[in-house]
Amino acid sequence: MGASAPPGKQRSWRGPRAWLRIGLALPYGWLLLFLLAPFLIVLRISLADPIVALPPYTPLFDWAADATHRIYVTLDNYRFVLGDDLYLYTYLNSLQLAAVSTALCLLIGYPMAYGIARARPANRNLLLMLVVLPFWISFLLRVYAWMGLLGTHGTINGLLLWAGIIDEPLQMLYTEGAIFVGMVYSYLPFMILPLYATLERLDPALLEAASDLGGRPRQVFVDVTLPLSFPGIVAGCLLVFIPAMGEFVIPALLGGPDSLMIGRVLYDEFFSNRDWPVAAADAVLLLAILIAPIGLFQYFESRRPEGEL
């Protein structure tokens, strides 16, 4: 029989591995407790029927007089949501507003992130602080501030009237354009930060080599910088698109009555109509829509060569 390892070595080997298991279990436990468990609850509610009771949906188990029971599940809520034109319009409108807002954030955020990444090291921290500075103020207060700026008697209309550019106030608030302004302003930092992290790690030697080979600045950017920054583009787009898709506050405060988004519909179904099963079905379908871009991102990440930015 081979000699066993000294007890001291066994304890020193098992100790770090035990802490490693605990460290790995913590994030999975967090996801299980605060993501998977609530999702299962919402999924269960979406498979019930609405009733006038507390809670306002049928129980999962239907107990009979003979002590037997059966599981009660229905797909009527999904049939209702998928067959109603109002919900179809709401999903399509939410996709459009979120996609356009994401594209605007990318067009504005990429030059800003590129400029920060190419700035002198002494100025980068200051520029990054200016990017995250709006997060120091409440999100709701920032949206209310835009109501004051875009209103009929707001600051922007006042300046335009004072300068003689317009003769009467413009209707900027409660429009689709106001929603885009609020979306871009609120989610622009989520686009800039991952783009900056990717652009800042680019090897300057690659750009110098492309220039030495005769590439013009525009050609170097298109052929070298832009492809290498693709992971940051995808990450930034996901960070903007996912919360923008389910946004509630900005359309409710800055948008008009026709600016229906799925977040507002969910609020109305839960708190106004008290139809929790239909609202839960809406939430499950929304999550299914949002899983698709996340899955595409993971697919491209898995196919990217190891060690590539």
N, C-alpha and C positions, 0 to 999 in steps of 0.2 A: 504494500500500500504506500503510495507516494506521501511525502511529508506535506502536511497542510501549512498554509501561511500563518505566520505569527498572529496572535489575536490583535495586537496593536495595529498591524497593517490592514486586517480585515475591517476594523472599526473605522480607520481613516479612509478606506475605500468605499465603504457603505455610506458613510456620513455625507460626503459631497454628492453622491448619486441620489441619496434621499432628498437633499435640498434641491437638486436639479429636478427631480420629479415634482416636488412641491411647487417650484417655480414655473414648471410647464403646466401644472394643473390649475394654477390660479387664473390665467386668462381664459382657459376653457371653461372653468367653473363660472367665471363672470359672464361669458357668452351664454352658457346654459341657463343661468339664473335670470339675466336681464334681456336676452334676445330670444332664445328658443322657447322658454316657458311662456312669456307673453304671447309669442306667435301661436303656440298651440292653443292658448286660451281663446285668442281671436278666431283661429280656425274652427274651434269647437262651436263658438257662437254663430259663425257663418253657416253652420250646418243645422241650425235650429229654426224654429218658427217663432215669429213675434207673438207675444201674448200680453195682456194687461195684468201685470204682476210685478213682483220685485224678486229676482231680476226679470226684465221684460223679454224672456225667451224660454222656450220649452226645455226641460231638463234632458240630459243625455240619456239617462236610464229611466224607462217607464216601468214602474213597479205594478204588478197585478195583484189581485186579491189572493191568489194561490201562492204567493211568495216567489213567483217567477218574475223575470224581468227581461226586457228587450232593449236594445240600443236604438234610439230614435235619431235618425240622420235624414236630412232632406237637402236636395240640390236646387230647390225652388228659388232661393235667393240669387244664386249664380245665373239661373235661367232668366230671372227678372232683370238683373243688371245687364247681362249681355244682350237681352232682347229689347231694351229701352233705348230709344234714340237720344234721350237726354244724357244718360250716362256715357254713351258712345261719344257724343259731342264733348262732354266734359273731359274724358280721357284724351281725345284728340287735341282739344284746346290746351290742356295741360302739357302735352308733349310738344306742341308748337311753341308755347311760351317758354318752356324750359330749354328747348333746343336753341331758340333764337337768343335767349339770355346767355346760354353757354357759349355760343359763337361770338357774341359781342364781348363777353369777358375774355375770350381767347384773343380776339383782335386787339383789345386794349391792353390785356395783361402781358402778352408775349413781349412787346417792345419794352414795357416797364421792367419785366424780369430780366430781359437781356441787358438793359441799361444798368440795373443794379449789379448783375453778375460781372459786368465789365468796368464798373466804377472802381475807384481806388479803395483799397482795403479800409482806409480810415473813414470813408464815407458810407460803406456798406451797412454798418450797424445803424447809422442814422436813417438811411433810406428804408431799411427793413422795419425800423420802429415806426416810421410814418405809415407804412403799409398796414401794420397791425394796430395802429393807434385807434381806429374806430371801434375795435373790440373792447376798449376800455369804457365805452358808453353802452347803455342798454340798447338792445336791438329794437325794442318797441319805441324808445325815445327817438332813435334815429329815423324810424319810419314816420313818426309824428312830425319830425323836423322837415321831412320832405313834403308833408301835407302843407306846412306853413310856407314852404318855398314855392310850391306849384299851385297854390290856391288862387282863386280869382283876384283876391286882394292880397296876394302873397308878395314875397320879396322880388321874385323874378318879374312878375307882371308890373310891379311898382317901378322897377328900374327901366323896363322897356317903355312904359308910359312917360317916365321922367325924361328919357333920352329922345322921345319923339319917334321911336321906331314903330310903335303901334298907336292906334287911336282909341282902342277899347281893349279890355283885358281878354287874354286868350284862355280858352278852356283846355288847360293842361292836366288838371286833377280829374280823377275818375275817368281816365282813358287808358287804352292799352299801352300808349307810350309811357304813361306814368308808372305802369307796372314794370316795364323794361328798365326804366331809370332806377326804380327801387331794387329790382333784382340785380342789376349790374353793380350798383353801389354796394349792396349787402354782401354779394358773393365774390366780388373781384379779388379780395385777398386770398381766397381759397384757390384761385387760379394762379396768382403770382407766386405764392410760396413754393409749390412743387416744381413750377417751371424754373424758378431761381435755383432750387436745390440741384436740378439736373444740369442747368447751364453753367453753374459755378464749378461743377466737377469736370467739365469738358477739358481735355488736354490741349493747351494752347499750341503744342507742337504740331497737332494735326492741322490746325488752321494755318500755321506758318508753312507747313509742307505743301498744302494746297495752293497757297499764294506763290511759293517758290516754283511750283509747276505751271504757273501762268494763269491761275484762276483769278478772276476778278472778284471784288468783295461780294457782289450779289451772287455770283456763281458759287463762291465758297460757302456762303450762307445756305443756299438752296441744296447743294450737294453734300455738305458736311455738317453744318450746325443743325439744320432743321431735322434731318433724319436721326441724329444722335439725341436730339431733345424730344423724340417721340414719346418715350415713357413718361416724361414730365407733362406733355400735352394730354396724354390719356388720363393720367392721374388727376390733373387739374380739371379736365372736363367731367370726370366722374364726381369729383368733390363739389362741383357746381350743379351738375344736372340732377343728381339724386335728391338733394334737399329742395332744389327749385321745383322739381316735379310735384312734390307734396306741399308746397308753400301755401300757407293760409293767411298770415297777417298782411303781407304786401298786397295781394289781390283784394282783400276785404277792406283795407284802408285807402289804397291808392287807385284801385280799379273801379270800374262802373258796374252796374247791375248785370251787364252781359258778360262780364269777365269771370266766367265760371271756371274754377279749377277744382281738382279732386279733393284738395284739402278742405275747401269751403263746403263741398257736398258732404264730406265725412262729418264735419261739425254739425251741419243741419240735420243729418240723419240720426246722429247720436243724441243731440241735445234738444232739437226742435221737434222732429218727428218721433223720437224715441223708438226708432226701428233699428235696434242694435244688430239683428242678423243681417239686414241689407248693408248696413254700414260696415260690418265685419267682412262681408263678401267683397265690398269695394276695397277695403284695406288689403285683403289677400291678393286680389287681382293687381293692385298697385305694386305690391311687393314682387309679384311675378314679373311685371313689366320691368322693374328696376334690377332684377337679378340678371336679365339678359346682358346689359352692358358690362356688369361686373364679371360675368362668365367670359365674355369676349376679352376683357382685359387680362384675366387669369390665363386664358388660352394663349394670347400673344406673349405674355410674360414667360410661360413655360417653353415656348418655341424660340425665345431669344437666346442667343449663344451665351454661355456662362462667362462672366467677366465683362460683358458689354454693358455700357451705360444704358 
